[in-house]
């Protein structure tokens, strides 16, 4: 947990539980806080994370002509390989978080 207070009332990050208990339960994050999180994610989805310039090579390409990191220097075979690796990393992350949620619900 981060140190310091999370609001002007003096609640700290440590005063809220981990995992799903932070959303539901007696010590859950207040509804206004959850709405702020949802509104921020919505803002990112609708306003920031989109192809503004129309230069996207594939779905999820949000470089918008600004960030390259050498992507344009790769040949098509290397690009497909790297995109496959990234897709598999995302799948592994989803399986990991699912395992953490199951572990939390089982209480082991």
C-alpha positions in Angstrom: 0.0 0.0 0.0 1.0 3.6 -0.6 1.8 5.7 2.4 -0.1 8.8 3.3 -3.8 9.7 3.3 -6.2 9.2 0.4 -8.7 11.9 1.3 -9.1 15.0 3.4 -10.9 13.0 6.1 -7.5 11.3 6.9 -8.2 7.8 5.6 -5.1 6.0 4.5 -4.5 3.5 1.7 -3.9 0.9 4.5 -7.5 1.5 5.8 -9.0 -0.3 2.8 -8.8 -4.1 2.3 -7.1 -5.9 -0.6 -8.8 -7.6 -3.5 -12.6 -8.0 -3.9 -13.1 -6.9 -0.3 -12.1 -3.4 -1.4 -15.2 -3.3 -3.6 -17.7 -5.1 -1.4 -18.0 -5.4 2.3 -17.9 -3.3 5.4 -14.6 -1.5 4.8 -15.1 -1.1 1.0 -14.0 1.9 -0.9 -16.8 4.6 -0.9 -19.1 4.7 -3.9 -17.9 8.1 -4.9 -14.3 6.7 -5.1 -15.4 3.8 -7.3 -17.3 6.3 -9.5 -14.2 8.4 -9.9 -12.2 5.3 -11.0 -14.9 4.3 -13.5 -15.1 7.9 -14.8 -11.3 8.0 -15.2 -11.1 4.7 -17.1 -14.0 5.9 -19.3 -12.2 9.1 -20.0 -9.1 7.2 -21.0 -11.1 4.8 -23.3 -13.1 7.5 -25.0 -10.6 10.4 -25.1 -7.0 9.2 -24.9 -6.6 5.6 -26.0 -7.7 5.9 -29.7 -6.3 6.3 -33.1 -6.4 10.0 -33.6 -4.3 10.3 -36.8 -5.8 7.3 -38.6 -2.3 5.8 -39.1 -2.9 2.6 -37.0 -1.5 -0.6 -38.6 -3.6 -2.9 -36.4 -6.3 -2.7 -33.7 -4.7 -1.4 -30.5 -2.0 0.7 -32.3 -2.2 4.0 -30.4 1.2 5.4 -31.4 -0.5 8.2 -33.3 2.7 9.1 -35.1 4.5 10.0 -31.8 5.9 6.9 -30.3 7.9 4.5 -32.4 10.6 2.7 -30.4 11.9 1.2 -33.7 8.7 -0.5 -34.7 8.9 0.8 -38.3 12.4 -0.8 -38.7 11.0 -4.4 -38.3 10.0 -6.5 -41.2 6.5 -7.9 -41.4 7.5 -11.3 -40.0 9.1 -9.8 -37.0 6.1 -7.5 -36.4 3.7 -10.4 -36.4 6.0 -12.4 -34.1 6.2 -9.5 -31.6 2.5 -8.9 -31.7 1.9 -12.6 -31.0 4.3 -12.4 -28.1 2.4 -9.4 -26.7 -0.9 -11.2 -27.1 0.3 -14.2 -25.3 1.7 -12.0 -22.5 -1.8 -10.5 -22.1 -3.3 -13.9 -22.0 -0.8 -15.0 -19.3 -1.6 -11.9 -17.3 -5.4 -12.6 -17.5 -4.8 -16.2 -16.3 -2.6 -14.8 -13.4 -5.2 -12.4 -12.2 -7.9 -15.1 -12.5 -5.8 -17.4 -10.3 -5.3 -14.6 -7.7 -9.1 -14.0 -7.6 -9.8 -17.8 -7.2 -7.1 -18.0 -4.5 -8.6 -15.1 -2.6 -12.1 -16.6 -2.7 -10.9 -20.0 -1.6 -9.1 -18.4 1.4 -6.0 -20.5 1.1 
